Amino acid sequence: MITVKIKLLGVFRGISGESEVTLRPKRATVRCAIEMLTESLPQKARGLLIDRYLNDPRSNALVLLNGKEIGVLEGLETSMKDGDELMIIPVAHGG
């Protein structure tokens, strides 16, 4: 089992009341870490992070693993190792 640090910024930090969370995901993937994170957050925060139609956080947030956007890696299936850091940054939408 690995330990990862997740930094929450903007609205995600405000709603969760936490700027940083340390988790030990069951599988060493970004998807598993985000699923575990959302289980620990209030329902309102989950709805802001995870797109309910796509079941994916990437339409609502930039997800960085050790400073790299996961889209340039293997997306949600990107493997992580012990001590990695995920950063979740809200994407502002307007129109």
MOJOHU-V995041 format. One record per residue. RES is the residue in one small letter. PHI is phi in radians with two decimals (* if undefined). Layout:
[[RES | PHI] [RES | PHI]]
This chain:
[[m | *] [i | -1.91] [t | -2.06] [v | -2.19] [k | -1.83] [i | -2.06] [k | -1.72] [l | -1.90] [l | -2.07] [g | 1.01] [v | -1.07] [f | -1.15] [r | -1.19] [g | -1.07] [i | -1.30] [s | -1.38] [g | 1.35] [e | -2.25] [s | -1.72] [e | -2.66] [v | -2.29] [t | -1.91] [l | -2.26] [r | -2.15] [p | -1.12] [k | -1.16] [r | -2.07] [a | -1.55] [t | -2.20] [v | -1.05] [r | -0.98] [c | -1.10] [a | -1.12] [i | -1.20] [e | -1.07] [m | -1.14] [l | -1.06] [t | -1.13] [e | -1.14] [s | -1.62] [l | -1.63] [p | -1.06] [q | -0.95] [k | -1.07] [a | -1.17] [r | -1.05] [g | -1.12] [l | -1.36] [l | -1.52] [i | -1.73] [d | -1.16] [r | -1.20] [y | -1.47] [l | -1.64] [n | 0.91] [d | -2.55] [p | -1.43] [r | -1.23] [s | -1.46] [n | -1.97] [a | -2.68] [l | -1.51] [v | -2.04] [l | -1.95] [l | -1.96] [n | 0.89] [g | 1.52] [k | -1.94] [e | -1.13] [i | -1.13] [g | -1.13] [v | -1.59] [l | -1.83] [e | -2.00] [g | 1.05] [l | -1.19] [e | -1.58] [t | -1.04] [s | -1.32] [m | -2.14] [k | -2.19] [d | -0.95] [g | 1.56] [d | -1.14] [e | -2.21] [l | -1.73] [m | -2.15] [i | -2.02] [i | -2.04] [p | -1.16] [v | -1.79] [a | -1.43] [h | -1.98] [g | -2.70] [g | 2.95]]
